[in-house]
Amino acid sequence: MNTNQTKGFTVNPHPKNKRLLVATLSRKIINNFCKKVAPYSVQSIEYKPFLRFHIANCLNQETSNTLGAFLLNTIKERGTGAVLLQCESLEKEVLNNIDYIDFNILLSAAVSHLIGVPNLDSMSGKFYARFSVKNMDNSDSYLRQAHRRLELHNDGTYVKENTDWVIMQKMIEVDVDGGESLLLHVDDWQDLNKFYSHDLAKQDIQWGSPTSKNVGYKTYHPIFLNENNKNEPRMSFIDQFAEPLNIDQGLYLYEMGESLESESNTFGVELNEGSMLVINNYSWLHGRDKFVAKKNLHRELLRQRGAFVENTIFEEKAL
Ligand SMILES: [Fe+2]
């Protein structure tokens, strides 16, 4: 897609990695979107799934139907596969009296429904999950723990649904130093061929999850999933939830984790409040750097995970 033909938003490569495209929605687009979605509460889009598509269409129409095509084409394209979507302004008058948090939820719901359908998030029981990272945490995974690095991984390893894409949105940030999002495209991993050509690359691994995830079953799949094309390995890996059943699997996974964590092509991305990363989950690994300890540290995040829908109308509107 020729990004010169986008309407109401600009697109630029991220300074740290040109695979990541930075899309900025103009004040006018945000303001018009807010006016159109003002009648709808967060509760109404939770209760009525079709409203989520309606607000997605509202956003898309404001961009002359270019945003949906841009997002879908970029996320599906192997060479890119990631968008940092941000707003030019989140001033009160631009949001047209919509509550700031509500606006964030409505916006990311619109975005997710332009690229497919979100999976039910079993941690929240909704199509999205909100969670906080604070200075203290006693949960049962590394998701909310501030003082350690959240290692590179793919989402959805332990659920049955396809997890083609992930949206990670930052809503609130207070007293934060550090904690950048970490990203690595699979093709930028220098040890990819070593692990992709290994005997265990296509062997099923068992995956489970801790109690807080509310998933009561195991899944079985290899690290490297069926490729669309021969030279485009797709990954589904996370260190915490792989359950190796023999020493060969254990050592393969251990070495993979060590290699990924020492990869120099991994880069950090700072997200402003109200911005979100939209990434192809099988061609990008993501993580989070550790935070500097601060007493009032608080970050409020929203995530959605979902699947592409075949024959979506937006895909056919190639520009
Ligand atoms: Fe994740």
Residues whose N, C-alpha, C, O or C-beta is under 5 A from the ligand:
A	BS01	LIG	D155
